[in-house]
Amino acid sequence: MSAVKRDEILRYPAATRINHWIVAISFVLLALSGLAMFYPALFWLSDLFGGGALNRAIHPWIGLVMALALFLLAVKVGRENAMQERDWAWIRKSGEVVANREENVPEAGRYNGGQKLIFWFMATCVALLLLSGLVIWRAYFTAYFPIGVTRMASLVHAFFAFVLICAAIIHVYAGIWVKGSVRAMTRGTVSHGWAWKHHRAWFREMTRGAPRE
């Protein structure tokens, strides 16, 4: 099946979309269960997972699911997220994008510079959360580490969890703000006009020509 139709282009195949939503759903569950353990006033969130004890037991397993799903996603899209010179130039002129003057920034490929940076930033946060989470996973690993290492891992885990939540909010906001992006991750396709406006180099690569009138 061709990736290009008369009025739309396949941006994300089904496997990539499913992978993405596994990561997204896992992240929401982790944020809720993690906040329940982190801040007493939010302990009521643990009721969503069957209570405090079950919340604490489930949280790290969901973390493993998210880390594995993100790793598989990185295998699929990692090469296309490699930073290039045009991406750094795009970032330097990102103010033009905010002002809705994308014609003044370098043409973006499948992913623009901002998307690439947020992808690798979030992937780094998840890696650090995984490593620190293993250290503080009392049921299996904590006993193998000195108490000072465990305490430091707890701080690292909490800090990067907060950072990741902020990054995820930015990611979601950007997806909603750029009209048509949500459709790409739900239906998998985008219009020719959307591709031409936001990812012109990718559009040229997919269609091998200028946009239809």
Summary of the structure (lengths in Angstrom):
residues: 213
radius of gyration: 20.0
end to end distance: 24.0
largest distance: 66.6
contacts: 594
relative contact order: 0.13
helix: 74%
strand: 3%
